[in-house]
Amino acid sequence: MSSSAILSCEKVTVAFDGFKAVQGMDLKLEKGELRFLIGPNGAGKTTMLDVICGKVKPVSGKVAFESRSGTIDITRRKEHKIAELGIGRKFQAPSIFAGLTVGENLEIAMSQNRSVWATLRASMSKTESERIEAELELIGLQDHRALRAGLLSHGQKQWLEIGMMLLQEPEILLLDEPVAGMTDKETDKTGELLQQIVQKRTVVVVEHDMEFVRNFASKVTVMHEGKLLKEGSMDDVQKDDRVAEVYLGKRRDSDVVGSTA
């Protein structure tokens, strides 16, 4: 891998009962990058996230991660081992403890080696408390620390889970449609949050909301039928005739990939 690359997927192929969901896919991520992975339904986007986090094993190809201790081949590593190395995965539905407060959720996330109740009974150090306060400010929930998490809005629950993941200090954060179901205001705030996160981490987002992608993407990877179709800036992608055909079934018009995915 290049000196600035943090993850490299080479010729990755994934098959389910003979159907190739991903076919010879190449993907390279740079440190501190906010990468959007887009494409029609069935393009293989979520499957690529599954491969990177270890949920799905490819039938061929290689995935290499530039960890703090050097380059590691994670192609066949177990999912929890990959998480321990520093690759965090968030799924579409938020996974939080609805009956606990926002602060308690963050405390649990910061103390993954202890049980839930042991964590809640333990007293936090000043450093731990300061970390949680900083995370609450980052995700915009500093005024909701004592609120039961189940009472948060959909967008706030998503931000809470992102905050919980960040407390585990991943180097790469994988997000699957994080703004689905959000209001316009929540969507914009999520984009601003991701831009703050990439100051210290690499983030990969699978997304169908093309307005969101246009507003916040620095680099876009377009997949189609399990393969890499186009990669570049959003402007490059919007001007590509092949992308227009894939999304709209016709040649490029004035605003390809404008409102559908």
C-alpha positions in Angstrom: 0.0 0.0 0.0 1.0 3.6 -0.5 2.3 5.5 2.6 -1.0 7.4 2.9 -3.3 4.4 2.3 -5.0 2.9 5.3 -7.0 0.1 3.6 -6.6 -1.7 0.3 -9.1 -4.2 -1.2 -7.7 -6.0 -4.2 -9.7 -8.1 -6.7 -12.3 -9.0 -4.1 -15.0 -11.4 -5.2 -17.9 -12.5 -3.0 -20.4 -15.2 -4.0 -23.6 -16.4 -2.4 -24.9 -19.7 -3.7 -23.1 -19.1 -7.0 -24.3 -15.5 -7.4 -21.3 -13.1 -7.5 -22.4 -10.1 -5.3 -19.0 -8.6 -5.8 -16.7 -9.3 -8.7 -13.0 -8.4 -8.7 -13.6 -5.2 -6.8 -10.6 -2.8 -6.0 -11.0 -0.2 -3.3 -8.2 1.9 -1.7 -8.8 4.3 1.2 -6.6 7.1 2.2 -6.0 8.2 5.8 -8.4 10.9 6.9 -10.7 10.4 3.9 -14.5 10.7 3.8 -15.4 8.3 1.0 -18.9 7.7 -0.3 -19.8 4.3 -1.9 -22.8 4.7 -4.2 -24.7 2.7 -6.8 -28.0 1.1 -7.6 -29.7 -1.4 -5.3 -27.8 -4.7 -5.6 -24.6 -3.1 -6.7 -22.6 -4.7 -3.9 -22.0 -1.7 -1.7 -23.1 -3.1 1.6 -21.4 -6.4 0.8 -18.1 -4.5 0.5 -18.6 -3.1 4.0 -19.3 -6.6 5.2 -16.0 -7.8 3.6 -14.0 -5.0 5.2 -15.4 -5.6 8.7 -15.1 -9.4 8.4 -18.8 -10.2 8.4 -18.5 -11.8 5.0 -15.4 -13.6 3.6 -14.5 -13.3 0.0 -13.9 -16.3 -2.2 -10.9 -14.6 -3.7 -9.0 -11.3 -3.4 -7.2 -9.6 -0.5 -8.0 -6.9 2.1 -5.0 -5.2 3.8 -5.2 -2.8 6.7 -2.5 -0.4 7.7 -2.8 -0.6 11.5 -0.7 1.2 14.1 1.6 -1.8 14.2 2.0 -2.2 10.4 0.2 -3.7 7.4 -2.1 -6.6 8.3 -3.9 -9.0 6.0 -7.4 -9.1 7.4 -9.1 -11.1 4.6 -9.7 -14.1 6.8 -9.7 -12.6 10.2 -12.8 -12.9 12.5 -15.1 -10.0 12.8 -14.3 -9.2 16.4 -10.6 -9.4 15.7 -10.9 -6.8 12.9 -12.9 -4.6 15.3 -10.1 -4.8 17.8 -7.6 -3.7 15.2 -9.5 -0.5 14.7 -12.3 -1.0 12.1 -15.8 -0.1 13.4 -19.0 -0.9 11.6 -22.4 0.8 12.1 -25.5 -0.7 10.5 -28.6 1.1 9.3 -30.7 0.7 12.5 -29.2 2.4 15.6 -28.1 -0.1 18.2 -28.3 1.6 21.6 -29.5 0.8 25.1 -32.9 2.6 24.9 -33.6 2.2 28.7 -30.4 3.8 29.8 -29.4 7.4 29.6 -27.3 9.0 26.9 -24.4 9.3 29.3 -24.7 5.7 30.4 -24.7 4.5 26.8 -21.4 6.3 26.3 -19.9 4.9 29.5 -20.7 1.4 28.4 -19.1 2.0 25.0 -15.9 3.3 26.6 -15.7 0.2 28.9 -16.2 -2.7 26.5 -14.1 -5.1 28.5 -16.5 -4.8 31.5 -20.1 -6.0 31.7 -22.9 -3.4 31.4 -23.8 -3.4 35.1 -20.1 -3.5 36.3 -19.6 -0.4 34.1 -22.5 1.4 35.5 -21.5 0.6 39.1 -17.9 1.7 38.6 -16.9 5.3 39.2 -15.3 7.1 36.3 -12.0 8.8 36.4 -11.6 12.5 35.5 -10.1 11.5 32.2 -12.9 9.2 31.3 -15.5 11.8 32.3 -13.7 14.4 30.1 -13.7 12.1 27.2 -17.4 11.5 27.4 -18.1 15.3 27.7 -16.0 15.9 24.6 -17.9 13.2 22.7 -21.3 14.6 23.8 -20.2 18.0 22.5 -19.0 16.4 19.2 -22.3 14.6 18.5 -24.4 17.5 19.8 -26.0 15.8 22.7 -24.3 17.7 25.6 -27.7 18.8 26.8 -29.2 15.3 26.8 -26.7 13.4 28.9 -29.3 12.5 31.5 -32.1 11.7 29.0 -33.2 8.1 28.4 -31.8 7.2 25.0 -35.1 5.8 23.9 -36.6 9.3 24.0 -34.1 10.7 21.5 -35.2 11.5 17.9 -34.1 9.1 15.2 -31.3 11.3 14.1 -30.1 11.8 17.7 -30.0 8.0 18.2 -27.8 7.7 15.1 -25.4 10.3 16.5 -25.4 8.6 19.9 -24.3 5.3 18.3 -21.7 7.1 16.2 -20.4 8.6 19.5 -20.4 5.2 21.1 -18.3 3.8 18.3 -15.8 6.7 18.4 -15.2 6.1 22.1 -13.7 2.7 21.0 -11.2 4.7 18.9 -11.5 3.1 15.5 -9.2 4.2 12.7 -11.8 3.4 10.1 -15.5 3.9 10.5 -18.0 2.1 8.2 -21.5 3.6 8.0 -24.4 2.1 6.1 -27.0 4.7 5.1 -26.6 6.9 8.2 -29.0 9.6 7.1 -31.9 7.3 6.1 -35.1 8.5 7.8 -33.6 11.8 9.0 -35.0 15.3 8.6 -33.2 17.7 6.3 -31.8 19.5 9.3 -30.6 16.2 10.9 -29.1 15.2 7.6 -27.0 18.4 7.3 -25.9 18.1 10.9 -24.8 14.5 10.2 -22.7 15.6 7.2 -21.0 18.3 9.4 -20.4 15.6 12.0 -18.7 13.3 9.5 -16.5 16.2 8.3 -15.3 16.7 11.9 -14.7 12.9 12.4 -12.4 12.6 9.4 -10.0 15.1 10.9 -8.8 12.1 12.9 -10.2 9.0 11.2 -11.2 7.5 7.8 -14.9 7.2 7.1 -16.7 5.1 4.5 -20.4 5.8 3.8 -22.8 3.7 1.8 -25.5 6.2 0.8 -28.6 6.5 -1.4 -29.3 10.2 -0.6 -27.6 11.9 -3.6 -28.2 15.4 -2.3 -26.3 14.4 0.9 -23.5 12.9 -1.2 -23.2 16.0 -3.4 -23.1 18.3 -0.3 -20.4 16.4 1.6 -18.5 14.0 -0.6 -14.8 14.6 -1.5 -14.4 11.3 -3.3 -17.1 8.9 -4.6 -16.8 5.3 -5.6 -19.6 4.1 -7.9 -20.4 0.3 -8.0 -22.6 -1.6 -10.5 -23.3 -5.3 -10.5 -20.5 -5.9 -8.0 -17.9 -4.1 -9.9 -16.1 -0.7 -9.8 -17.8 1.5 -12.4 -16.4 5.0 -11.7 -14.3 6.7 -9.0 -13.5 10.4 -8.5 -15.1 13.6 -7.4 -18.9 14.0 -7.4 -18.5 16.3 -10.3 -16.6 13.7 -12.3 -19.2 11.1 -11.4 -22.2 13.3 -12.4 -20.7 13.9 -15.9 -20.0 10.2 -16.6 -22.2 8.7 -19.3 -21.9 5.2 -17.9 -23.1 6.4 -14.5 -26.1 8.1 -16.1 -27.1 4.9 -17.9 -26.8 2.8 -14.7 -28.9 5.2 -12.6 -31.4 6.6 -15.2 -31.3 4.1 -18.0 -30.4 6.7 -20.5 -27.5 9.0 -21.6 -26.4 11.8 -19.4 -28.6 14.7 -18.9 -28.0 18.0 -17.2 -28.1 16.6 -13.7 -27.2 12.9 -13.6 -27.4 11.2 -10.3 -29.4 14.2 -9.1 -32.3 12.7 -7.2 -32.3 8.9 -7.4 -30.1 6.0 -6.4 
